[in-house]
C-alpha cells in the first residue's frame, strides 16, 4: 500500500509541475491571468493535500483531505477545458495533461469510495 501511495504522490507532483508549465505559457491578458491564478492553485493543491492525507489524524481527516484533492482535480480539469476551448494554449500540448487529469480523478473517486466502504461496519 505504501508503494502505491508513493506512486500516486509522484504522479501528483508531476501533474503539478505540468500545470505550472501550462500556467507559465498562458497569454498575458486579463482572462489569461485569471485562469492562470485559478489553475496554479487548483493544479498544485492535490499534491499538497495528498501529502497531508498521508499524515491524517483519523479516517475522517483522511477522507476529508482526499475529497479536497478530488475537488481540486475537478476544478483543474474545468480550467484546462476552458484553456482548450478558448484556445489559450496549443491543444496538442493539452491532450496528455487532460488525460492525466481524468485518470487522477478516477483514482481519487475509487480511493474515496473504498475508504468510505471500509469505514462502514
Secondary structure as GFF3:
##gff-version 3
##sequence-region A 1 121
A	DSSP	alpha_helix	2	25	.	.	.	ID=ss1
A	DSSP	alpha_helix	30	53	.	.	.	ID=ss2
A	DSSP	alpha_helix	59	86	.	.	.	ID=ss3
A	DSSP	alpha_helix	91	119	.	.	.	ID=ss4
###
